[in-house]
């Protein structure tokens, strides 16, 4: 990798703990494997799994970079021997297996996508983690079809903002839950038919009113166990509960199997990080064909709540944990800032 520096700065986690354990440090540049590209990072997205990794609750899979960060945007500066599509100088946004909070990051070439037309580095960096996750769970596991209705929990999270827009743009009807009147209004502005303040109302009862007792075809849930019974009650015949995360607990203690049988319900879900490169590549190809044109045309758009410099990653994590944001949190200007 001639012409590149021998070392780079990155965000280190000094043991498991709160945001204060994050600080800048220096390490050697990653060396891309045969099927990887090396990206000079201009911006990196901040996500819930990053917080969980910092807390020691979400260790990276074997072979992945121990550096926090699952999505980046920047310029390709080196390519592995088996890389076919990308060349040095290409602008890409990538779903990484780790290593995003750094000046340089290696990523499999099939997990890279071009920046949508007219996008900045910040906008491009905000896409991969949520778009890969929503597409895989909504389309592959949820079997979404135009005309389907979808209840989306956490409507103003990165997942929620993405799901509301995709469901609406692809001919579905989105409902959302959120934790304040301001957040509910944001969900509606993004295309939700209605948004329910879960702090004020029983979302299952309110959804029944909104759907004339029919329920929805799909529930996309990030909350977990506390919502399990209400989620099942919210589903229509042949409905699908798709579990994307379990932020408030993974063990649900009550399951009426007869209800599942009688209404032919499906309970499914997935995680993204342990998937193979081939599986993630298939999702990337579907996104480029179906979602990227919607982004390039402006039909759907990223929602950026806050942007922080790399040195303030701890502040970005504090904001993420406070859950007051609407949309994405991004680290910006990484290469320029630390050179």
Helices and strands as residue ranges (DSSP letters): E 7-13, G 19-21, E 22-28, E 36-46, H 48-54, E 71-79, E 91-95, E 104-108, G 109-111, E 112-114, H 121-125, H 128-135, I 136-141, E 149-152, H 158-169, E 173-178, H 181-189, E 194-197, H 203-210, E 216-221, G 225-227, H 228-233, E 235-243, H 257-262, E 266-269, H 277-290, H 292-297, E 304-309, G 310-312, H 313-322, E 328-332, H 334-338
